[in-house]
Amino acid sequence: MARPTPKHIDRRARAFEYLVAFGLPFFVLRVWWPMASVFLAAGLCAAYIRLAAGKPDGFMIHAFYRMGLPVRGLLPRAVAKLGR
């Protein structure tokens, strides 16, 4: 009988991504609005966590592409040239 494998064995640790999602707006905005930067950074981090939770890697890039936003580097150059 095989030993059961944990369900989270392939799950990627996203703690660094969450830290960047909070830290970047916090450190950029704290110059102009010190107190508001905490709330805005926490809100943006919470939104990022909600959008990225349980989704595969690259989901947000494909979502931005589907919304019509310009996303560079999504397709290799050889494939992108076929569409021209």
Buried (B, 14 or more C-beta within 10 A) or exposed (E): EEEEEEEEEEEEEBEEBBEEBBEEBBEEBBEEEEEEBBEBBBEBBEEBBEEBEEEEEEEEEEEEEEEEEEBEEEEEEEEEEEEE
